[in-house]
Amino acid sequence: MTNIIVLAFIYLIGIGLLLVFNELNYRRLNLKGELTRKFAHFAATLATVPFPYIFDSHWYVLVLALLFAGVLWLTQHIKSLKSIHDIERKSVGSYLLPLAIYLSFYLSVQLEWKLLHVLPMLILAVSDPAAALLGLNVQKFNGRIKVFGHRLEKTWLGSAAFFSSAFVISLIALYFNRELFDFKTFYVAGAVALATTLAELISWRGSDNLSIPLAAMLMLYWLM
């Protein structure tokens, strides 16, 4: 138990250092808030992937999630940590991220299925920032998606990047989990990629930080 507490403390320190590093880059390099926010999203989420192999109780992750959410709330209200909060759009994504991390970990512990946390977090860490960065920064041969005449905030290139990366990530994760590369691996990976892409497509104000993991977990539970 002592070792686990030490690891939890190391994670807490690591997240703090990540935020400091991100803030320094934001100030010194004069980077856009969207860019530094996505980097923090990528690094922090990716760091949670090994949680099922480290923590044997959801209480450790709950404490980390609450502390992280508390820091975000405090810095937003005192107008600090602009590398995270300096964005033009309204978003609750930074608060939904620790909730999504805890929820996926909690379910993976209860169902004794590590993949239920690992795969959603990998997709959230990699595919979501990839879609956002391509969608925001690549203008040529790109455009916002229309559904029934309604123009969404998401772009064709961003959604394509999300789907393709989520599919590859799912293929690799499912192969290592099942130790089998068959038709089921392909169609489950495709279903997870499609469900998470749709979840990202219809989300708004950062709700994809929660809807993407939920969609991935639902597909895994339903098809596996």
Secondary structure, 3 states (H helix, E strand, C coil): CHHHHHHHHHHHHHHHHHHHHHHHHHHHCCCCHHHHHHHHHHHHHHHCCCHHHHCCCHHHHHHHHHHHHHHHHHHHHCCCCHHHHCCCCCCCHHHHHHHHHHHHHHHHHHCCCCHHHHHHHHHHHHHHHHHHHHHHHCCCCCCEEEECCEEEEEEHHHHHHHHHHHHHHHHHHHHHHHCCCCHHHHHHHHHHHHHHHHHHHHCCCCCHHHHHHHHHHHHHHHHC
